[in-house]
Amino acid sequence: MLEGKALIEDTDMPIKMQIQAMSYASQALDLYDVLDCKSIAAHIKKEFDKKYGGGWQCVVGSNFGCFFTHTKGTFIYFTLETLNFLIFKGASAP
């Protein structure tokens, strides 16, 4: 497990889910090279799908933009080491 501390930029997730998100991110950084953002994101997404049901999305990188709609209580954006992590569950269209 990495020694770095995550910095939460924005979230509406319950605390336990936030801790789980940062734990999965740290786990992924131990398993994959820091430059392999696709594998890191896939690992986190698969873990969230397993624990909280399908439909999760994960974006990992140092420079990205995004625009999305999420299900209330499922969004977190944080920084760990040199990477930014965006995790959310997509919302259905009305």
MOKA-V274639 format. One record per residue. N is the residue number from 1. RES is the residue in three letters. PSI is psi in radians with two decimals (none if undefined). OMEGA is omega as a letter, one per 30 degrees, with the letter a starting at -180 (* if undefined). Layout:
N | RES | PSI | OMEGA
N | RES | PSI | OMEGA
This chain:
1 | MET | 2.39 | a
2 | LEU | 2.63 | a
3 | GLU | -0.33 | a
4 | GLY | 2.61 | l
5 | LYS | 2.34 | l
6 | ALA | 2.54 | l
7 | LEU | 1.98 | a
8 | ILE | 2.15 | l
9 | GLU | -0.73 | a
10 | ASP | 2.55 | l
11 | THR | 2.72 | l
12 | ASP | 0.26 | l
13 | MET | 2.63 | l
14 | PRO | 2.66 | a
15 | ILE | -0.81 | a
16 | LYS | -0.66 | l
17 | MET | -0.63 | l
18 | GLN | -0.80 | a
19 | ILE | -0.71 | l
20 | GLN | -0.73 | l
21 | ALA | -0.81 | a
22 | MET | -0.58 | l
23 | SER | -0.79 | l
24 | TYR | -0.66 | l
25 | ALA | -0.79 | l
26 | SER | -0.75 | l
27 | GLN | -0.81 | a
28 | ALA | -0.66 | l
29 | LEU | -0.46 | l
30 | ASP | -0.55 | a
31 | LEU | -0.56 | a
32 | TYR | 2.72 | l
33 | ASP | 2.50 | a
34 | VAL | -0.39 | l
35 | LEU | -0.20 | a
36 | ASP | 1.14 | a
37 | CYS | -0.58 | a
38 | LYS | -0.78 | l
39 | SER | -0.66 | l
40 | ILE | -0.83 | l
41 | ALA | -0.74 | a
42 | ALA | -0.72 | l
43 | HIS | -0.85 | a
44 | ILE | -0.78 | l
45 | LYS | -0.81 | a
46 | LYS | -0.71 | l
47 | GLU | -0.74 | l
48 | PHE | -0.74 | l
49 | ASP | -0.71 | l
50 | LYS | -0.80 | a
51 | LYS | -0.65 | a
52 | TYR | 0.18 | a
53 | GLY | 2.83 | a
54 | GLY | 2.98 | l
55 | GLY | 0.08 | a
56 | TRP | 2.61 | l
57 | GLN | 2.56 | l
58 | CYS | 2.28 | l
59 | VAL | 2.29 | a
60 | VAL | 2.36 | l
61 | GLY | -3.10 | a
62 | SER | -0.17 | a
63 | ASN | 1.78 | l
64 | PHE | 2.72 | l
65 | GLY | 2.76 | l
66 | CYS | 2.82 | l
67 | PHE | 2.12 | a
68 | PHE | 2.90 | l
69 | THR | 2.31 | a
70 | HIS | 2.81 | l
71 | THR | 2.33 | a
72 | LYS | 2.35 | l
73 | GLY | 0.24 | a
74 | THR | 0.29 | a
75 | PHE | 2.36 | l
76 | ILE | 2.46 | l
77 | TYR | 2.07 | a
78 | PHE | 2.88 | l
79 | THR | 2.37 | l
80 | LEU | 2.23 | a
81 | GLU | -2.16 | a
82 | THR | 0.10 | a
83 | LEU | 2.65 | l
84 | ASN | 2.49 | a
85 | PHE | 2.24 | l
86 | LEU | 2.08 | a
87 | ILE | 2.32 | l
88 | PHE | 2.79 | l
89 | LYS | 2.20 | a
90 | GLY | 2.61 | l
91 | ALA | 2.56 | l
92 | SER | 2.61 | l
93 | ALA | 2.52 | a
94 | PRO | none | *
